[in-house]
Amino acid sequence: MLLNFPKSSTSANVLAWLDCLLIGLSVVMLVVESEPMYKKYFSDRDEDAHKLAFAANCIIMGYFTIDYVMRLASHPSALCFFKLYLPWLDLLSILPFYLELVMMVMGSGKESPDHGHDDKAYTVLRICRIFRVIRVFKLVRRCDSLLVLVRALSKTRSELVLLGGIVSMSALVIGSVMYVIENPKMLSKSVVHHHDDSEMIDSKFISILDSCWWAIITITTVGYGDMIPQTLPGKICGALAVFLALVLIALPATIIVTKFSEEYERSVKKKRK
């Protein structure tokens, strides 16, 4: 009750707010560390800022570790505990810290490859630090609206698989067609309007995989603009891709929205009781 239900008591509410505060502080530290103007203060162990950040991170991780152990110990079944997804997210947010700590103790944790240390060890450390952002998902436990969203998504697994399948198949077909149409080996300036020579033009549709990237960005109506069709057939294919995407993606998306609405209404009724 104390750990899982913040509204059960004052102590549980305080722990919930403390949990959110430490998660926010941890994420802020991760963001500040990546800023070029502050990076040197966190990479040099002789800096006071590095010592302060390391101490704060140890306190935060100590709290999260105790919280995780208490949740595991208080659960009726350890097997059922690990069948849930939130404990795995918690574990993934904790383990990298101890891996980083072990590497630092072993002497391979100097935080910049410019100091002559192993680049692989430095890369591992960077990956471990990025894993801190997983702690944000711990907020799901504290927010009823996020829990509703998670439950709704878990009940729409088949629709999500259908949506992924539609996008994948459409991207493969459209990408293959665009590769043939916009292939730089077949494309010359003579086929593009306002060009009167036959030099090869610079096309980025150099493979089916690259063309599939363009297809996915077009189907999802993102449109980065890094790749654009330059021939009339290619532009027609792009227009058809957008039109088909609006029809094909809208069908499973509507079902997902409906399931979320049903789950949200169910949650509201449960609160009223």
N, C-alpha and C positions, 0 to 999 in steps of 0.2 A: 504493500500500500504506500509506504513512504517513498519508494523509488519510482513507481509506475503511475501513481495517481496524485498529481500535485494538489488537487482540491480536497483531498481526504483530510488534511490537517495543515496547521500553520507551518510545521517543520517541513512537510513535504513541499509546500509552496515555496519556502525559502530555498530548499535544495534545487527546485526546478529553476528558479531565477538565477541561482548561483551557477547552475549548469549552463544556462543560456549565456550568462556573462562570460564565463571562461571560454566557451566556444567562440563567441564574438571576439574576445581578446586574442585568441589563438589565430583566427583568420586575419585579423588586423596586422598582427606581427608577421604573418606570412606575406601579406601584400607589401608592407613597408620594407621587408628584407629584399624584395625584388626591385625596388626603386634604385636607379643608379646612384643617386646622390646620398643614399643611406647604406648602400650595399657594403661599403668598406668598413663601416662600423660593426657590421654583423659577421664579416668574413675574417677579421683580424681578432684573434683571441686575446690580444693585449688591450683591446679597447674596452672601456667600461660598459659601453652599450652592449657589446657581445656578452659580457659576463652577466649583465642584468637580464638580457633576453634569454640566455641559457638557463638562468635560475628560474625565471618566470615560466619557461617551457617545462622545466622539471616539475614545478609545482602543479602546473596544469595537467601534465601527463600522470603525475602521481594521483591526482584527484580522479581522473578518468579511469586509471587502473583499479583503484579501490572500488569505484562505482561498478566497474565491469565484474570484478570478483564477487561483490555483494549480490549483484543480479544473478550471477551463475549459482552462487551458494544458496540463495533464497528460492530458486526455481525448483519446482517439484521433481523435474526430470531433466538431467543434463542433456539427454538425447533430444528431447523435445525443444530444449533451449537452443540447440544448434541447428534445429530445423527452421528456425525463424531467420529472417533476413537482416533485421536490425542488429542482432549480436555479431554477425559477420562484418557489418559495416563498422561497428565499434572496434572489433578486433583489428581490422585493417587500418584504422586510424591510430591504434596504439602501438602495434608491432614495429612499424618503421622507426619510431623514436628509439626503441631499445636496440634495433639494428644499427642505427646511427651512433648510439652511445658506445656500442661494442667496437665499432670501427674507429671511433675517436680514441678509445682506450688503447687499441692495438697500434695506434700511431699512423693510421692511413686516413685520418679524417681532417687533414688540413683543407681548408674550405675553398681553395682556389688552385687550379692547375698551374698557375703562373709561378708557384713556389717550388715546382719541380717534383711534385708528388704524383702518384699514379692517377692518370686521367680516368681510369675505370672506377677507382674508388671515389673520385670526385663526382662522377656521374651517378653512382649509386646513392651518394649522399643527397644529391639534388633531387633524385626521384623520391627518396625517403621524405624529404621536406615537402614536396608537392603533395604527398599523401595526407598531409595535415588537413587539406581542404575537405577530405572525406568527413571530417568532424562536423561539417555543416549538416550532414544528414542526421546527426543526432537530434537536431531540432525537430525532426519529424515526430519523435516520441512526445514532444512537448506541445505540439500544435494539432488541435483536433481537425482543422481544415486540411492540413497536409495528410493526416491519417485517412481522411475521407478520400482524398485523391489517390493515395496508395492502394486503398481497398478497391476503389473503382477500377484502377489500372490492372489490379490482380484478377478482377472478374472479366476483363476484356482481353485476356491473353490471346484468344483465338482471333479476335478482330485485329489486334496489333500484328499478329503473324500474317494475317491476310493483307493488311496495309503494307507491311514490309515486303511481302511477296509481290504485290502489285507494283510497288515502286521499283523493286529489283528487276522484274521482268521488263517493265516499260523502259527502264534505263538501259538495259542490255540491247533491246531491239532498236530503240531510237539512237543509242550510241553507235551501234554497228552501222546503221543507215547513214548517220552523219559522218562516220569515218570514211565511208565510200564516197560520199558527196564532197566532203571538204578535205580529203586527203591531199597534202601538199604535193605529192608526186603526180597527182592527176590534175591539180588545180593550177592554173596559170592566169596571168593578168588579162589574157585575151577573153576569158569568160566572165570577167567582172566589168561592169559598166564604167565608162569614163577612163578606161585604160586601153591603149592601142598597141602595146608591145606584148611579147609572149614570154616575159620573164616569170620565174616562179615566185608566187607571193608567199608571204610569211603566214602560214596557217598553223594553229596550235592543235589541230585535230590530228596528231601524229600517231595515235594508236587508238585501239578500241577502248582501252582503259581510260585514257584521257577524254575520249568522247563520252564515255559513260559518266565521268565526273560532270561534264557539261550538261548531260541529260538529267542527272539527279538535281543539279542546281536549278535547271529550267522547270522540271516537273514540280518541284517544291515551291516554285515561284519566288526563289531567292534572287537569282540573277546578279551574280557578282560583277559580270562584265569583263572577266579576265579572258574569256573565250567567246567569240561571236562568229556566226556563220557569215560568209562573204559572198556566197552565190545565191541566186534566186531560189533554186531547189532547197538549199540549206535553210534559208529564211522561212520558206513554206513549211518545211519539216519542223522547225522550231515553233512556229505558230500552232501547228497541229499538236505538238507535244504539250504546250500549255493548255490548249483546249481539252485534250483527253485527260490531262492531270486533274483539271477542275471537276471532271465528271467521275473519274475512277477513284480519286482520293476522297471525294466528298461522301461517297456511300459508306465506307467503314468508319469514317470520322464522325458521321452522324450517329452511328450506333454507339461509339465510345462516349460521345457527349450525353446521349440518353442514359447510359449506364451511370455516368457520373452524377447526373441529376437525380436519378433514383437513389443512389447511395447517399447523396447529400440530404435528400428529404427524409430518408430513413434515420440519418444521424440527428437531424433536427427533432424528429418525433421522439427519439430515444432520450434526448436532453430534456424535453418537456415532461417526460414521465419521471 
